[in-house]
């Protein structure tokens, strides 16, 4: 089953703020990792976020982190950001 990747308005703004090289890298990673097995965890790439129900998962792409939820056949991208901003963002936006 192929999942449909959907970006929220905030995720679109985050994506547009990336430089051209990172946009291409992130776009490819979302296509490869999120369209077929978005919940398949790995040691370095996909991680289910503990103690949070929103966002559910994090995809690591180099120094960029992509936070997303899986709902039915959709992968909803919530935020795309550099690693150094993730803790502060999760404290503000993560829901338990």
PERA-V942249 format. One record per pair of residues at least 12 apart in sequence whose C-alpha atoms are under 6 Angstrom apart, sorted by the first residue. I is the first residue (numbers start at 1). J is the second residue. D is the distance in Angstrom with one decimal. If there is no record, write none. Layout:
i: [I/I]
j: [J/J]
d: [D/D]
This chain:
i: [2/2/3/3/3/3/4/5/5/6/7/7/8/11/11/11/14/45/45/46/46/51/52/52/53/53/54/54/55/55/56/63/63/64/64/64/65/65/65/66/66/67]
j: [35/36/35/36/73/74/74/74/75/76/76/77/78/78/79/80/80/59/60/58/59/96/95/96/95/96/94/95/68/69/69/82/83/81/82/83/80/81/83/79/80/79]
d: [5.4/5.0/4.6/5.9/5.1/5.4/4.8/5.9/4.8/4.9/5.8/4.7/5.7/5.4/4.6/5.9/5.5/5.6/5.0/5.7/4.6/5.9/5.6/4.3/5.9/5.4/5.7/5.1/5.5/5.4/5.0/5.7/5.5/5.5/4.5/5.6/5.7/5.4/5.9/5.8/4.5/5.3]
